[in-house]
Amino acid sequence: MESNTAQASELERRLDLAIAIADIEKEMEQRLKRMSRNVKMPGFRPGKVPFNIVKQQYGAQAHREVLSEELDRVFSDAVTAQKMRVAGYPRIEPKNAENATHLEFSAIFEVYPEFTPGDLSTAEIERPVLEIGAAEVDKTLDILRQQRVTYVDTDRAAAKDDRVVIDFLGKKDGVPFAGGEAHDYPFVLGQNMMLPDFEKAVEGCKAGETKTFDLSFPADYHAKDLAGQTVQFEVTVKAVQAPQLPAVDGEFAKSMGVADGDLVKMKDEITANLQREVKRRIEGQLKDQVMAALLQNNPITIPAALVEMEVQRLMQNAREDMAQRGIKAKDLPIRPEWFAEQAKRRVSLGLILAEVVKTENLQAKPEQIRALVEESAQSYEQPEEVVRWYYAQPQRLQEVESVAIENNVVDWVLSKAKVTDKAAVFDELMAQK
């Protein structure tokens, strides 16, 4: 075997390979001899088929297999000897050179970029700060009460936050249109379930009233035949129902999972849950800023092969997600370019993170993984069972280990960058996805 390396671009490499024809023929003969011991053919007893017939039947297949294996071995030996880190798979091309003793090929492939993590001393990061107090607990209690709202019939005119039950019929140019009719249809005023002008027309009506009004659909309305059109609706209000929030009492506490209905215990649990959620969201914001800083301070060239592999992985994830939603892939073809930028970012971050972890020795420690597992388990009724489940099979800890490594990277970047604390607004923080 002979090899010669040429550099075609920043990450692309071309490796010339030569394989002795005699070596291929020798291995092929040995393989066919082994095969002939068990091969079955009509008219011959097993193992008694003449070798020349076996070679005629299976020689081409054996030659392909031996050549492929030898190419893999020669390529692997060559890149190992030259300490190359191959990204993706090589493209093997036969050379046209005439050679009586060797088969010659060119292997074209990419290597991983070599770089030193950039200086982060000028990177600026804002760290959100928020303490959970009585006000945040009360706000959360209000939300929890609203989630358990009930409605009671009332004789007054419909107002915002009331639930109304209506019949309606829509006509365009005097003719009913598809989707413009419903009976006993309930919706809550102010929740934008209907078009604003529709809700405005219903607001102020009492049960038993009928009202006719014109309505103009927005130009970007999803039903193209109605977009920008003016129609007429006739609405009959069947019921107006006022919202009724549950009292914060023992029964409410029990509905929240506090068996004995203790309100102090319920508020303590809400506080603990809020603290965990706020911590998670703040960590998410910090992680986003850290990743952005790493990308900005490490402009690297990334192998196209890795980007293509990531695009294919993202496309497969999208197909699986569509299948779970009951959407058939043929109904919504997926295009690779939709995922190109996301793939580039993910590959870049993966390479940068790997280099930072290696250079700065930021691998996850067992105690860090344990702490994350126990923290995650606290949101379950039997935390100890969750911990046992994770440790029953080591592969279940891989995702937790990845989180621990990312946390180490975040801490390292924060120790290098310019970090300023910024008070976070509770409502804004909790509204973020």
NULUMBA-698498 format. One record per residue (C-alpha): residue number from 1; x, y, z. Coordinates in Angstrom, 1 decimal, always signed. Last residue first. Layout:
<dogus>
+-----+--------+--------+--------+
! pos !      x !      y !      z !
+-----+--------+--------+--------+
! NUM !      X !      Y !      Z !
...
+-----+--------+--------+--------+
</dogus>
This chain:
<dogus>
+-----+--------+--------+--------+
! pos !      x !      y !      z !
+-----+--------+--------+--------+
! 433 !  -41.3 !  +29.6 !  +26.1 !
! 432 !  -41.2 !  +33.0 !  +27.7 !
! 431 !  -44.2 !  +34.1 !  +29.6 !
! 430 !  -42.7 !  +33.1 !  +33.0 !
! 429 !  -39.8 !  +35.5 !  +32.6 !
! 428 !  -41.9 !  +38.3 !  +31.4 !
! 427 !  -44.4 !  +37.9 !  +34.3 !
! 426 !  -41.6 !  +37.7 !  +36.9 !
! 425 !  -39.6 !  +40.7 !  +35.6 !
! 424 !  -35.8 !  +39.9 !  +35.9 !
! 423 !  -33.4 !  +42.1 !  +37.7 !
! 422 !  -30.1 !  +42.3 !  +35.8 !
! 421 !  -26.8 !  +41.0 !  +37.0 !
! 420 !  -23.7 !  +41.9 !  +34.9 !
! 419 !  -21.2 !  +39.4 !  +33.6 !
! 418 !  -18.1 !  +40.3 !  +31.6 !
! 417 !  -16.9 !  +36.9 !  +30.4 !
! 416 !  -14.3 !  +34.5 !  +31.7 !
! 415 !  -16.0 !  +33.0 !  +34.8 !
! 414 !  -19.3 !  +33.1 !  +33.0 !
! 413 !  -17.7 !  +31.0 !  +30.2 !
! 412 !  -16.6 !  +28.4 !  +32.7 !
! 411 !  -19.9 !  +28.2 !  +34.4 !
! 410 !  -21.7 !  +27.8 !  +31.1 !
! 409 !  -19.2 !  +25.1 !  +30.0 !
! 408 !  -19.8 !  +23.2 !  +33.3 !
! 407 !  -23.6 !  +23.5 !  +32.8 !
! 406 !  -23.2 !  +22.1 !  +29.3 !
! 405 !  -21.2 !  +19.1 !  +30.7 !
! 404 !  -23.9 !  +18.5 !  +33.3 !
! 403 !  -26.7 !  +18.7 !  +30.6 !
! 402 !  -24.8 !  +16.1 !  +28.5 !
! 401 !  -24.4 !  +13.8 !  +31.5 !
! 400 !  -28.2 !  +14.0 !  +32.1 !
! 399 !  -28.7 !  +12.9 !  +28.5 !
! 398 !  -26.3 !  +10.0 !  +28.9 !
! 397 !  -27.8 !   +8.9 !  +32.3 !
! 396 !  -30.3 !   +6.6 !  +30.7 !
! 395 !  -27.4 !   +4.7 !  +29.1 !
! 394 !  -26.4 !   +3.6 !  +32.6 !
! 393 !  -29.4 !   +1.4 !  +33.1 !
! 392 !  -30.8 !   +1.0 !  +36.7 !
! 391 !  -29.3 !   +4.3 !  +37.6 !
! 390 !  -32.1 !   +6.4 !  +36.0 !
! 389 !  -34.9 !   +4.2 !  +37.4 !
! 388 !  -33.4 !   +4.3 !  +40.9 !
! 387 !  -33.4 !   +8.1 !  +40.9 !
! 386 !  -37.1 !   +8.0 !  +39.7 !
! 385 !  -38.0 !   +5.6 !  +42.5 !
! 384 !  -36.3 !   +7.9 !  +45.1 !
! 383 !  -38.3 !  +10.9 !  +43.9 !
! 382 !  -41.7 !   +9.3 !  +44.6 !
! 381 !  -44.4 !  +12.0 !  +43.9 !
! 380 !  -42.3 !  +13.5 !  +41.1 !
! 379 !  -41.0 !  +17.1 !  +40.8 !
! 378 !  -38.1 !  +16.2 !  +43.1 !
! 377 !  -36.7 !  +13.7 !  +40.6 !
! 376 !  -35.2 !  +16.4 !  +38.4 !
! 375 !  -33.1 !  +17.6 !  +41.3 !
! 374 !  -32.1 !  +14.1 !  +42.2 !
! 373 !  -30.9 !  +13.4 !  +38.7 !
! 372 !  -29.1 !  +16.7 !  +38.5 !
! 371 !  -27.3 !  +16.1 !  +41.8 !
! 370 !  -26.3 !  +12.6 !  +40.7 !
! 369 !  -24.8 !  +13.8 !  +37.4 !
! 368 !  -22.8 !  +16.4 !  +39.3 !
! 367 !  -21.6 !  +13.8 !  +41.8 !
! 366 !  -20.4 !  +11.6 !  +38.9 !
! 365 !  -18.3 !  +14.4 !  +37.4 !
! 364 !  -19.1 !  +15.8 !  +34.0 !
! 363 !  -16.1 !  +16.6 !  +31.7 !
! 362 !  -14.9 !  +20.2 !  +31.8 !
! 361 !  -11.2 !  +19.6 !  +31.3 !
! 360 !  -10.5 !  +23.1 !  +29.9 !
! 359 !   -9.1 !  +22.0 !  +26.6 !
! 358 !  -11.3 !  +18.9 !  +26.2 !
! 357 !  -14.6 !  +20.6 !  +27.2 !
! 356 !  -13.7 !  +23.7 !  +25.1 !
! 355 !  -12.9 !  +21.6 !  +22.1 !
! 354 !  -16.1 !  +19.6 !  +22.4 !
! 353 !  -18.1 !  +22.7 !  +22.9 !
! 352 !  -16.7 !  +24.3 !  +19.8 !
! 351 !  -17.3 !  +21.3 !  +17.6 !
! 350 !  -20.9 !  +20.9 !  +18.9 !
! 349 !  -21.6 !  +24.6 !  +18.6 !
! 348 !  -20.5 !  +24.6 !  +14.9 !
! 347 !  -22.5 !  +21.5 !  +14.1 !
! 346 !  -25.6 !  +22.9 !  +15.8 !
! 345 !  -25.3 !  +26.3 !  +14.1 !
! 344 !  -24.7 !  +24.7 !  +10.6 !
! 343 !  -27.7 !  +22.3 !  +11.2 !
! 342 !  -30.0 !  +25.2 !  +12.1 !
! 341 !  -28.9 !  +27.1 !   +9.1 !
! 340 !  -29.5 !  +24.2 !   +6.7 !
! 339 !  -32.8 !  +22.9 !   +8.2 !
! 338 !  -35.3 !  +24.4 !   +5.7 !
! 337 !  -32.8 !  +23.8 !   +2.9 !
! 336 !  -33.2 !  +20.1 !   +3.2 !
! 335 !  -36.9 !  +20.2 !   +2.1 !
! 334 !  -39.6 !  +18.2 !   +3.7 !
! 333 !  -42.7 !  +17.2 !   +1.6 !
! 332 !  -46.0 !  +17.9 !   +3.4 !
! 331 !  -48.7 !  +15.5 !   +2.3 !
! 330 !  -46.2 !  +12.9 !   +1.3 !
! 329 !  -44.8 !  +12.9 !   +4.9 !
! 328 !  -48.2 !  +11.9 !   +6.3 !
! 327 !  -49.5 !  +14.1 !   +9.1 !
! 326 !  -51.0 !  +12.2 !  +12.1 !
! 325 !  -49.3 !  +14.3 !  +14.7 !
! 324 !  -46.9 !  +11.5 !  +15.6 !
! 323 !  -46.1 !  +11.1 !  +11.9 !
! 322 !  -45.2 !  +14.8 !  +11.7 !
! 321 !  -42.8 !  +14.5 !  +14.6 !
! 320 !  -41.2 !  +11.4 !  +13.0 !
! 319 !  -40.8 !  +13.3 !   +9.7 !
! 318 !  -39.3 !  +16.3 !  +11.5 !
! 317 !  -36.9 !  +14.1 !  +13.4 !
! 316 !  -35.8 !  +12.5 !  +10.1 !
! 315 !  -35.3 !  +16.0 !   +8.6 !
! 314 !  -33.2 !  +17.0 !  +11.6 !
! 313 !  -31.0 !  +13.9 !  +11.2 !
! 312 !  -30.6 !  +14.5 !   +7.5 !
! 311 !  -29.6 !  +18.1 !   +8.1 !
! 310 !  -27.1 !  +16.9 !  +10.7 !
! 309 !  -25.5 !  +14.5 !   +8.3 !
! 308 !  -25.3 !  +17.3 !   +5.7 !
! 307 !  -23.7 !  +19.6 !   +8.2 !
! 306 !  -21.1 !  +16.9 !   +9.2 !
! 305 !  -20.2 !  +16.4 !   +5.5 !
! 304 !  -19.9 !  +20.1 !   +4.9 !
! 303 !  -17.1 !  +20.2 !   +7.5 !
! 302 !  -17.2 !  +23.4 !   +9.6 !
! 301 !  -14.9 !  +26.5 !   +9.2 !
! 300 !  -14.6 !  +28.2 !  +12.6 !
! 299 !  -15.5 !  +31.6 !  +13.9 !
! 298 !  -15.0 !  +31.1 !  +17.6 !
! 297 !  -15.8 !  +34.3 !  +19.5 !
! 296 !  -19.2 !  +34.8 !  +18.0 !
! 295 !  -20.2 !  +31.1 !  +18.4 !
! 294 !  -19.0 !  +30.9 !  +22.0 !
! 293 !  -20.8 !  +34.1 !  +22.8 !
! 292 !  -24.1 !  +32.9 !  +21.3 !
! 291 !  -23.7 !  +29.6 !  +23.3 !
! 290 !  -23.2 !  +31.6 !  +26.5 !
! 289 !  -26.2 !  +33.8 !  +25.8 !
! 288 !  -28.5 !  +30.9 !  +25.2 !
! 287 !  -27.1 !  +29.1 !  +28.3 !
! 286 !  -27.8 !  +32.2 !  +30.4 !
! 285 !  -31.4 !  +32.3 !  +29.2 !
! 284 !  -31.9 !  +28.6 !  +29.9 !
! 283 !  -30.3 !  +28.9 !  +33.3 !
! 282 !  -32.8 !  +31.7 !  +34.1 !
! 281 !  -35.7 !  +29.5 !  +32.9 !
! 280 !  -34.6 !  +26.5 !  +35.0 !
! 279 !  -34.0 !  +28.6 !  +38.1 !
! 278 !  -37.4 !  +30.2 !  +37.7 !
! 277 !  -39.0 !  +26.8 !  +37.3 !
! 276 !  -37.3 !  +25.3 !  +40.4 !
! 275 !  -38.1 !  +28.4 !  +42.5 !
! 274 !  -41.7 !  +28.3 !  +41.3 !
! 273 !  -42.1 !  +24.7 !  +42.2 !
! 272 !  -40.7 !  +25.4 !  +45.7 !
! 271 !  -43.0 !  +28.4 !  +46.2 !
! 270 !  -46.0 !  +26.4 !  +45.0 !
! 269 !  -45.1 !  +23.6 !  +47.4 !
! 268 !  -44.7 !  +26.0 !  +50.3 !
! 267 !  -48.1 !  +27.6 !  +49.4 !
! 266 !  -49.8 !  +24.2 !  +49.5 !
! 265 !  -48.1 !  +23.4 !  +52.9 !
! 264 !  -49.4 !  +26.6 !  +54.3 !
! 263 !  -52.9 !  +25.9 !  +52.9 !
! 262 !  -53.1 !  +22.5 !  +54.5 !
! 261 !  -55.8 !  +20.5 !  +52.6 !
! 260 !  -54.7 !  +17.2 !  +54.1 !
! 259 !  -54.0 !  +15.5 !  +50.8 !
! 258 !  -52.2 !  +18.5 !  +49.2 !
! 257 !  -52.5 !  +17.6 !  +45.5 !
! 256 !  -53.7 !  +20.9 !  +44.1 !
! 255 !  -57.3 !  +19.8 !  +44.3 !
! 254 !  -56.7 !  +19.2 !  +48.0 !
! 253 !  -55.5 !  +22.8 !  +48.4 !
! 252 !  -58.7 !  +24.0 !  +46.7 !
! 251 !  -60.8 !  +22.0 !  +49.1 !
! 250 !  -58.8 !  +23.4 !  +52.0 !
! 249 !  -59.5 !  +27.0 !  +51.0 !
! 248 !  -58.5 !  +29.4 !  +48.3 !
! 247 !  -62.0 !  +30.1 !  +46.9 !
! 246 !  -62.7 !  +28.9 !  +43.4 !
! 245 !  -63.2 !  +31.5 !  +40.7 !
! 244 !  -66.6 !  +32.0 !  +39.2 !
! 243 !  -66.9 !  +33.3 !  +35.7 !
! 242 !  -70.3 !  +34.7 !  +34.6 !
! 241 !  -72.4 !  +32.8 !  +32.0 !
! 240 !  -74.5 !  +34.5 !  +29.3 !
! 239 !  -76.8 !  +32.0 !  +27.5 !
! 238 !  -78.5 !  +31.4 !  +24.2 !
! 237 !  -77.3 !  +34.6 !  +22.4 !
! 236 !  -78.7 !  +34.6 !  +18.9 !
! 235 !  -76.3 !  +35.8 !  +16.2 !
! 234 !  -77.1 !  +36.8 !  +12.6 !
! 233 !  -73.9 !  +37.5 !  +10.7 !
! 232 !  -73.4 !  +39.5 !   +7.5 !
! 231 !  -70.3 !  +39.3 !   +5.3 !
! 230 !  -67.6 !  +41.7 !   +4.2 !
! 229 !  -64.7 !  +40.2 !   +2.3 !
! 228 !  -60.9 !  +40.8 !   +2.8 !
! 227 !  -60.2 !  +37.1 !   +3.1 !
! 226 !  -63.4 !  +35.1 !   +2.8 !
! 225 !  -62.6 !  +32.9 !   -0.2 !
! 224 !  -59.0 !  +32.7 !   +1.1 !
! 223 !  -60.0 !  +31.0 !   +4.4 !
! 222 !  -56.9 !  +31.7 !   +6.5 !
! 221 !  -57.7 !  +35.5 !   +6.8 !
! 220 !  -54.8 !  +37.7 !   +5.6 !
! 219 !  -57.0 !  +40.5 !   +4.3 !
! 218 !  -58.9 !  +40.5 !   +7.6 !
! 217 !  -62.7 !  +39.5 !   +7.4 !
! 216 !  -65.2 !  +42.4 !   +7.4 !
! 215 !  -68.2 !  +41.9 !   +9.7 !
! 214 !  -71.8 !  +43.2 !   +9.2 !
! 213 !  -74.3 !  +42.9 !  +12.0 !
! 212 !  -77.5 !  +41.1 !  +13.0 !
! 211 !  -78.5 !  +40.6 !  +16.7 !
! 210 !  -80.7 !  +38.2 !  +18.5 !
! 209 !  -81.3 !  +38.5 !  +22.3 !
! 208 !  -82.4 !  +35.6 !  +24.4 !
! 207 !  -79.5 !  +35.8 !  +26.9 !
! 206 !  -78.2 !  +39.4 !  +27.1 !
! 205 !  -76.0 !  +41.3 !  +24.6 !
! 204 !  -73.4 !  +43.8 !  +25.7 !
! 203 !  -70.5 !  +41.9 !  +24.1 !
! 202 !  -71.8 !  +40.0 !  +21.0 !
! 201 !  -70.8 !  +42.7 !  +18.5 !
! 200 !  -67.4 !  +43.3 !  +20.1 !
! 199 !  -66.7 !  +39.5 !  +20.0 !
! 198 !  -67.4 !  +39.5 !  +16.2 !
! 197 !  -65.3 !  +42.6 !  +15.7 !
! 196 !  -62.4 !  +41.0 !  +17.5 !
! 195 !  -62.5 !  +37.8 !  +15.5 !
! 194 !  -63.4 !  +34.8 !  +17.6 !
! 193 !  -61.4 !  +32.8 !  +20.1 !
! 192 !  -59.6 !  +36.0 !  +21.1 !
! 191 !  -59.8 !  +35.3 !  +24.8 !
! 190 !  -61.7 !  +38.5 !  +25.6 !
! 189 !  -65.2 !  +37.0 !  +25.6 !
! 188 !  -65.2 !  +33.3 !  +26.4 !
! 187 !  -66.6 !  +30.9 !  +23.8 !
! 186 !  -69.5 !  +28.4 !  +23.6 !
! 185 !  -71.3 !  +27.4 !  +20.3 !
! 184 !  -74.9 !  +26.1 !  +21.0 !
! 183 !  -75.5 !  +26.0 !  +17.2 !
! 182 !  -73.0 !  +26.8 !  +14.4 !
! 181 !  -73.0 !  +28.4 !  +10.9 !
! 180 !  -70.4 !  +30.2 !   +8.9 !
! 179 !  -68.1 !  +27.2 !   +8.1 !
! 178 !  -69.2 !  +27.1 !   +4.5 !
! 177 !  -71.1 !  +30.2 !   +3.4 !
! 176 !  -74.8 !  +31.1 !   +3.7 !
! 175 !  -76.0 !  +33.2 !   +0.8 !
! 174 !  -77.2 !  +36.8 !   +1.1 !
! 173 !  -74.1 !  +38.3 !   -0.6 !
! 172 !  -72.1 !  +36.4 !   +2.0 !
! 171 !  -74.1 !  +35.0 !   +4.8 !
! 170 !  -73.1 !  +33.9 !   +8.4 !
! 169 !  -75.3 !  +32.1 !  +10.8 !
! 168 !  -74.8 !  +32.1 !  +14.5 !
! 167 !  -76.2 !  +30.2 !  +17.6 !
! 166 !  -74.6 !  +31.3 !  +20.8 !
! 165 !  -73.3 !  +30.3 !  +24.2 !
! 164 !  -71.5 !  +33.1 !  +26.0 !
! 163 !  -68.7 !  +32.7 !  +28.6 !
! 162 !  -67.9 !  +35.9 !  +30.5 !
! 161 !  -64.3 !  +37.2 !  +30.7 !
! 160 !  -65.3 !  +40.5 !  +29.0 !
! 159 !  -69.0 !  +41.4 !  +29.4 !
! 158 !  -72.3 !  +39.8 !  +28.4 !
! 157 !  -75.4 !  +41.8 !  +29.6 !
! 156 !  -77.0 !  +40.7 !  +32.9 !
! 155 !  -79.3 !  +37.7 !  +33.4 !
! 154 !  -76.5 !  +35.3 !  +34.7 !
! 153 !  -75.8 !  +31.6 !  +34.2 !
! 152 !  -72.9 !  +30.2 !  +36.1 !
! 151 !  -69.3 !  +29.5 !  +34.9 !
! 150 !  -66.5 !  +27.6 !  +36.5 !
! 149 !  -62.8 !  +28.6 !  +36.7 !
! 148 !  -60.2 !  +26.0 !  +37.6 !
! 147 !  -57.4 !  +27.4 !  +35.3 !
! 146 !  -58.3 !  +30.9 !  +36.7 !
! 145 !  -57.7 !  +29.6 !  +40.2 !
! 144 !  -54.2 !  +28.3 !  +39.2 !
! 143 !  -53.5 !  +31.7 !  +37.5 !
! 142 !  -54.5 !  +33.5 !  +40.7 !
! 141 !  -52.3 !  +31.2 !  +42.8 !
! 140 !  -49.4 !  +32.0 !  +40.5 !
! 139 !  -49.9 !  +35.7 !  +41.1 !
! 138 !  -50.1 !  +35.1 !  +44.9 !
! 137 !  -46.9 !  +33.1 !  +44.8 !
! 136 !  -45.1 !  +35.8 !  +42.9 !
! 135 !  -46.3 !  +38.5 !  +45.3 !
! 134 !  -45.3 !  +36.4 !  +48.4 !
! 133 !  -41.7 !  +36.1 !  +47.3 !
! 132 !  -39.6 !  +34.4 !  +44.6 !
! 131 !  -36.2 !  +36.1 !  +44.1 !
! 130 !  -35.3 !  +37.0 !  +40.6 !
! 129 !  -31.9 !  +37.7 !  +38.9 !
! 128 !  -31.3 !  +37.5 !  +35.2 !
! 127 !  -27.5 !  +37.3 !  +34.3 !
! 126 !  -26.6 !  +39.7 !  +31.4 !
! 125 !  -23.6 !  +38.5 !  +29.4 !
! 124 !  -20.9 !  +40.6 !  +27.7 !
! 123 !  -18.0 !  +38.9 !  +25.8 !
! 122 !  -14.8 !  +40.9 !  +26.1 !
! 121 !  -12.9 !  +38.4 !  +28.2 !
! 120 !  -14.1 !  +35.5 !  +26.0 !
! 119 !  -10.8 !  +34.8 !  +24.1 !
! 118 !  -11.2 !  +32.2 !  +21.5 !
! 117 !  -11.0 !  +28.4 !  +21.8 !
! 116 !   -7.9 !  +27.1 !  +20.0 !
! 115 !   -8.6 !  +25.7 !  +16.5 !
! 114 !   -8.2 !  +22.5 !  +14.4 !
! 113 !  -11.1 !  +21.9 !  +12.0 !
! 112 !  -12.2 !  +18.3 !  +11.6 !
! 111 !  -11.2 !  +16.6 !   +8.4 !
! 110 !  -12.9 !  +16.4 !   +5.1 !
! 109 !  -12.7 !  +13.6 !   +2.5 !
! 108 !  -11.6 !  +12.7 !   -1.0 !
! 107 !  -10.0 !   +9.2 !   -1.3 !
! 106 !   -8.1 !   +8.7 !   -4.6 !
! 105 !   -7.6 !   +5.2 !   -6.0 !
! 104 !   -4.9 !   +3.1 !   -7.6 !
! 103 !   -5.0 !   -0.6 !   -8.2 !
! 102 !   -1.5 !   -2.0 !   -8.2 !
! 101 !   +0.8 !   -4.4 !  -10.1 !
! 100 !   +0.2 !   -3.6 !  -13.8 !
!  99 !   -0.4 !   +0.1 !  -13.4 !
!  98 !   -2.1 !   +2.3 !  -15.9 !
!  97 !   -3.3 !   +5.5 !  -14.3 !
!  96 !   -7.1 !   +6.1 !  -14.6 !
!  95 !   -7.6 !   +6.6 !  -10.9 !
!  94 !  -10.6 !   +5.1 !   -9.1 !
!  93 !  -12.6 !   +7.5 !   -6.9 !
!  92 !  -13.4 !   +6.9 !   -3.2 !
!  91 !  -15.5 !   +9.5 !   -1.4 !
!  90 !  -14.6 !   +9.5 !   +2.2 !
!  89 !  -17.2 !   +9.4 !   +5.0 !
!  88 !  -18.0 !  +12.0 !   +7.6 !
!  87 !  -15.3 !  +14.1 !   +9.3 !
!  86 !  -11.9 !  +12.3 !   +9.4 !
!  85 !   -9.6 !  +13.2 !  +12.2 !
!  84 !   -6.1 !  +12.9 !  +10.7 !
!  83 !   -3.1 !  +11.7 !  +12.6 !
!  82 !   -1.0 !  +11.0 !   +9.5 !
!  81 !   -0.5 !   +7.4 !  +10.5 !
!  80 !   -4.1 !   +7.1 !  +11.5 !
!  79 !   -5.3 !   +8.6 !   +8.2 !
!  78 !   -3.2 !   +6.1 !   +6.2 !
!  77 !   -4.1 !   +3.0 !   +8.3 !
!  76 !   -7.8 !   +3.8 !   +8.0 !
!  75 !   -7.6 !   +4.3 !   +4.2 !
!  74 !   -5.6 !   +1.1 !   +3.8 !
!  73 !   -8.1 !   -0.9 !   +5.9 !
!  72 !  -11.2 !   +0.6 !   +4.3 !
!  71 !   -9.7 !   +0.0 !   +0.8 !
!  70 !   -8.9 !   -3.5 !   +1.7 !
!  69 !  -12.4 !   -4.2 !   +2.9 !
!  68 !  -13.9 !   -2.8 !   -0.3 !
!  67 !  -11.5 !   -4.7 !   -2.5 !
!  66 !  -12.2 !   -8.0 !   -0.6 !
!  65 !  -16.0 !   -7.5 !   -0.9 !
!  64 !  -15.9 !   -6.5 !   -4.6 !
!  63 !  -13.6 !   -9.4 !   -5.5 !
!  62 !  -15.7 !  -11.9 !   -3.6 !
!  61 !  -18.8 !  -10.7 !   -5.5 !
!  60 !  -17.1 !  -11.0 !   -8.8 !
!  59 !  -15.7 !  -14.5 !   -8.0 !
!  58 !  -19.0 !  -15.9 !   -6.8 !
!  57 !  -20.3 !  -17.9 !   -9.8 !
!  56 !  -17.1 !  -18.3 !  -11.8 !
!  55 !  -15.1 !  -18.9 !   -8.7 !
!  54 !  -17.5 !  -21.5 !   -7.4 !
!  53 !  -17.4 !  -23.2 !  -10.9 !
!  52 !  -13.6 !  -23.2 !  -10.9 !
!  51 !  -13.5 !  -24.6 !   -7.4 !
!  50 !  -15.6 !  -27.7 !   -8.3 !
!  49 !  -18.7 !  -28.1 !   -6.1 !
!  48 !  -18.1 !  -30.9 !   -3.6 !
!  47 !  -18.8 !  -29.0 !   -0.3 !
!  46 !  -22.5 !  -29.8 !   -0.4 !
!  45 !  -23.1 !  -32.6 !   -3.0 !
!  44 !  -23.3 !  -31.4 !   -6.5 !
!  43 !  -26.1 !  -31.6 !   -9.1 !
!  42 !  -27.8 !  -28.3 !   -8.0 !
!  41 !  -25.4 !  -26.1 !   -6.2 !
!  40 !  -24.6 !  -25.6 !   -2.5 !
!  39 !  -21.6 !  -23.8 !   -1.1 !
!  38 !  -20.2 !  -25.1 !   +2.2 !
!  37 !  -16.6 !  -25.9 !   +1.6 !
!  36 !  -16.5 !  -23.8 !   -1.5 !
!  35 !  -16.8 !  -20.6 !   +0.6 !
!  34 !  -13.5 !  -21.2 !   +2.4 !
!  33 !  -11.9 !  -21.7 !   -1.0 !
!  32 !  -13.6 !  -18.6 !   -2.3 !
!  31 !  -12.2 !  -16.5 !   +0.6 !
!  30 !   -8.7 !  -17.9 !   +0.1 !
!  29 !   -8.8 !  -17.1 !   -3.6 !
!  28 !  -10.1 !  -13.5 !   -2.9 !
!  27 !   -7.4 !  -12.9 !   -0.3 !
!  26 !   -4.7 !  -13.9 !   -2.8 !
!  25 !   -6.2 !  -12.0 !   -5.7 !
!  24 !   -6.5 !   -8.8 !   -3.7 !
!  23 !   -2.9 !   -9.1 !   -2.4 !
!  22 !   -1.6 !   -9.7 !   -5.9 !
!  21 !   -3.4 !   -6.6 !   -7.1 !
!  20 !   -1.4 !   -4.5 !   -4.6 !
!  19 !   -3.5 !   -1.6 !   -3.3 !
!  18 !   -2.5 !   +2.0 !   -4.0 !
!  17 !   -4.1 !   +5.0 !   -2.2 !
!  16 !   -3.9 !   +8.7 !   -3.0 !
!  15 !   -5.5 !  +10.8 !   -0.2 !
!  14 !   -7.3 !  +14.0 !   -1.0 !
!  13 !   -8.1 !  +16.4 !   +1.8 !
!  12 !  -10.9 !  +18.9 !   +2.3 !
!  11 !  -10.8 !  +21.1 !   +5.4 !
!  10 !   -9.2 !  +24.4 !   +4.1 !
!   9 !   -9.3 !  +23.3 !   +0.5 !
!   8 !   -7.7 !  +20.8 !   -1.9 !
!   7 !   -4.9 !  +19.5 !   +0.4 !
!   6 !   -2.9 !  +16.6 !   -1.0 !
!   5 !   -1.9 !  +13.4 !   +0.8 !
!   4 !   +0.0 !  +10.5 !   -0.7 !
!   3 !   -0.5 !   +6.8 !   +0.0 !
!   2 !   +1.2 !   +3.5 !   -0.8 !
!   1 !   +0.0 !   +0.0 !   +0.0 !
+-----+--------+--------+--------+
</dogus>
